[in-house]
Amino acid sequence: MTFISNDPSWWSYIYFDVFSSYWMVAAGVVVVYDWGSAIGQEIELIWRQRWSLMTVLYLVIRYIGIPYSVANVLVNMPFVSLTDAVSNILGYTTNLTNVVMTAMLGVIMIARLHAMYQGSRTMLLFLVIIFLAVNIACVVLAAIALKHMVAEEVILSGIHVCGGYTEGNFGLLVSMIWMLNTVWEVLALCLSVWIAVKHFRDLRRLGPSTGSTIGDCFRVLIKSHVLYFASFAGVSCLQLIYLSPVLLKSNSMGVQILYGTLEVLSSVQVFVLGPRLILSVREYHAKLVAGSDADTSMNSIVFQEHVHISTSGTV
């Protein structure tokens, strides 16, 4: 049911919605700009290569970002009239997209860790079990949380706003989802750092040629992983702060800036740094192949068909 009011007390809510829409547009611009700046690499390293699971994941995550940003803008843009049904559909779609994108990024992380651990089946089984446990719990919690979220068309002083409200323990459920995802990301980072440190120690006993090649590959993996984790940690902290009951009910300028920053960083983490987890490694492999006449030992790490690091028996 459409809610209509001319009460001046709602103007703080209107200003919040207008300010939020600017941040949504900024997030969309960042996603589109990154896509445009990397389109050359994408064509060479993704479209022209043999297709694999990682290719599909890259393309889905990369190209979902644009319509996702448009949906976010529509939900938060004042003056855009949306029916209750459309508002609910867009709200459910954006929230479910977050869950699906998080799961896809988890699959990419499993592939990277499997490669770093020399294709260990034990490590793969361990990662898959933890991944399934975390994501099944997140899906269940998200489904319950969405039942407590209701979107509706709101007309305030003649301005159309996509409003809504939450019931029950919505904030607690969303916080639990973020905490579970944080546990997964921290685990992935610790495993990456541990195996990287182990390999760097082992490389001291290797010759300069092979050791340098493997060491450079691990540096690429760790660099992209740490950057991705830093963005996730920032987003996670801001999300947990924003979910505070006090802040959720506030329309102050500080809360508006917090919410806008959270939206931009979330888009960067998922739709910019997420695809670059694959693109950075493929770029490194392409340079490695271009710099040598023989086939190198890094075929697997580009996430083509196999996901283990073949090092010709040196490690």
N, C-alpha and C positions, 0 to 999 in steps of 0.2 A: 504494500500500500504506500502511495506517495505521501510524504510528510511535507506540509506547507506551513511556513511561518514567516511573519514579518517582524519578529522580535529582534530589536537591535543587539541583544546579548549574543546572537549567533554570529555577529560579524567577526569575532575572533576565530571562529571555526572556518568561516569563508576565507579569511586571510591565510590561515594555515593551509587550506586546500590550494589556494592560488600559489603560495610559496612552494608547496610540495611539487606542484606541476612543473615549475621551473627546474627543480632538481631532476625530475623524471626525464624531462627533455634533455638535460645535460648528460644524464646517464646514457640515453639513447644515442646522443651525438658521439660520446666516447666509444661506444660499441661500433657504430658505423665507421668512425674515423680509423679505428684499429683494423677493421676489416678492409677498408680501402688501402691502408698503408701496407698491409701484408698480402694483398691479393696476388702480387707477382710471385711471392714465395709459395703461396697456397697452390697456384696453378702448377708450378714446377714440382713441388714436393708432395702434393696431395692428389690433384686431379690426374696428373700424368704418370703416377706410380700405380703399381698393382694394388687393387682394392683389397682391404682386409677389415677386420673388426675395428681397428684403430682409425682407419679412414672414415668409416661410418660414424663412429663416435665423434670424431673431429668435426665432420660436416653437420651433424645434428646439433651439437653444442654451439658451433659457430653461427649457424643460420637460424636457430631458434631465438637467438638473442635479439634480432631485429623485431620480429612480431611480438616478442615478449615485452620489449620496450614500448612498442605502440600500445599494447593492451594496458600497460601501467600508466601511460599518459592519459588514455581515455578514462580510466578509472578515477584518476586524480584531477583531470582537467575540468575546471568550472565552465559553465556555459554549454557543456555538452550534455544533452538530455539522454539519459539511459533509463530504460524501464527496470523495474525490480528484477525481472527474469534475466535481463542482459547483465545487470550489475552483479547478480549472483554467479552467473556463468563466468564472467571475467574474473571475479574474485577466486572462484574455485580453480579456474584454469591457471592463473598465475601462481597460486599456492602449490598446486600439484606439479606444475612445471619446475618449481624449486626442488621438490622432492626427487623428481626424475633426473634433473641435471646433477644433483648431488650424487645419486647412484651411479650415473655415467662417469662422473669424475672419479668415483671410487674404483670403477673397473679399470680406468686408465692408470690409477695409482697401483693397483694390483699387478698390472702388466709391467710397470716400471720396476717394482720391487722383485717380481719374479725374475726379471732380466738381471738385476743387480745381484741376486742370490744364485746365479749360475743355473737357472732353470730348476731349482730345487722343488721337488714334488711335495715334500713336507712343508716347506714355506708356503707354497701355493695353497695347499689344503688348509693350513692355519689361517691364511689371509681370507680365503673364501668363507670359512666358517664365521670368522669375526665380522666380515662384511655383510653376510646374510643376516646374522643376528642383529646387527645395528640397523640395517635398512628395513628389515621386517618390522622391528619395533618402531622405527620412525614412520613407516607407512601407517601402522595401526594408530599411533598417536596423532598423526596428521588427519586421518579420517575422523577420529573422535573430535579433534579441535575444530574441523570444518563444520561439524554439526552444531557447534556453539557460535558460529559466525553467520550473521544475517546481513545482507546488503540490500539497500533500498534507495529509490530515487528520492532526493530531498530538494525542495525548492525553498530557498531562503532569500527573502527580499527580492524575489523575482529571478534569482540566480540558481541554475540547475547544478546540483552537487550530488555525486555518487556517495551517499552516506551509508551508515550501517552501525551495528553494535555487536558486541560479543557477550556471551553468557557463560556462566559456570567458571570452570578453571582453564579458560582459553590461554591466558598468559602462562600458566604453569605448564600446560601441555607443550606449547611452543618452546618454552625454556628447556624442557626435557629433550626435545628433538635436537636443539642446538648443543646441549651437553653431550648427547650420544655422538653426534657428528664430530664434536671436539675430541672426544676420546679416540675415535677412529683416526683423525688427522694427526693427533699427537703420537699415536702408535706408529703410523706410517712414517712420520718424520724421524722418530727414534730408530726404527729399523733401517732407514736410509742412511742416517748419520753413522750408525754402528758399522754397517757393512762397508761404507766408504772409508772410514778410519782404518778398518781392518785391511782393506785393499791397499790403501796408501802406505801402510806399514810394510805389507808384503812386496810392494813395488820397489822398495829400496834394495831388494835383493835381485831385481831384474835388470836387464840391460837397458840402456837409454832409449832404444827404439820402441820395443814392445811395451816397456813400462810407461813410456811417455804417452803412447796411444791410449792405453787403457786408463791411465790416470786422467788424461784430458776428457775422456768420455764420462768418467765418474764426476769430474768437476762440472760438466754440463748438466748432468742429472741433478746433482746436489744444488747447483745454483738456481735452476728453475724450480726445484722442489722447495727450497727455503723461501724464495720469493713468493711462491703460491701459498705456502703455509703462513707467511707473515701477513699476507692479505686476508687469509681466512681467520687468523687470530684477531686481526683488527675488526673484521666484520662481526665475528662471534662476540667479542667484548661489547661492541656498540649495540648489538642486538639484545644481549642480556640486560644492558643498562636501560635500553629503551622500553623493554618489557616490564620495567618497574611499574606497579600500579599507580604510583604518584605521577610518573611521566606520561603514562598512557592517557591520563585525564587532563593533561596540561596542553595548552596551545601557545605557550610562551615562545619567544624568539629563539631561546637556547634549545628548546625541544625541537623546533622546526629545523634548525641547523643540524642537530643530531640526526634527525630522521632523514634529511636530504643527503647528508654525508654517508649515512648507512646505505641508502639506495644506490648512490654512485659507486661506492666501494663494492657492494654486492654484485653489481653488473660487471665491474672490472674483474673481480675474483673469478666469476663463473664464465663469462663470455669473452674475456680477453686473456687472462692468465691460464684458464683451463685449456683452451685449444693450443696455447703455446707450450704446454707440457709435452705435446706431441711434435709440434712444429720445430721447436728448438733442437730436439734430438735428431730429427730428420735433416735439419739444416746442417748440423755438425757432421752427420754421416755423409751428406752430399759433398761437403768440403773435403772430407777425408778421402772419399773415392776419387774426387777430382785431383787430389794431390798425389795420387799413387797410381801406378800402372797395374799392379796386381790387386786381386780381391783381398780386402783387409779382413781383420778378425771381428769386425763390428756389425756384421750383417743383421744380427738379431735385434740389436738395440734400437733400430729404426722402427720397430713395431710393425714388421711386415707380416710374416707368417709365424716365425718362431719367436719365443720370448726369453731366450737364454743368451748369455754372452759367450760366444765361442771364441776362445782365446788361444786356440791352437795348442792347448795343453800347458800353457805357461802359468795359468793360475788355477 
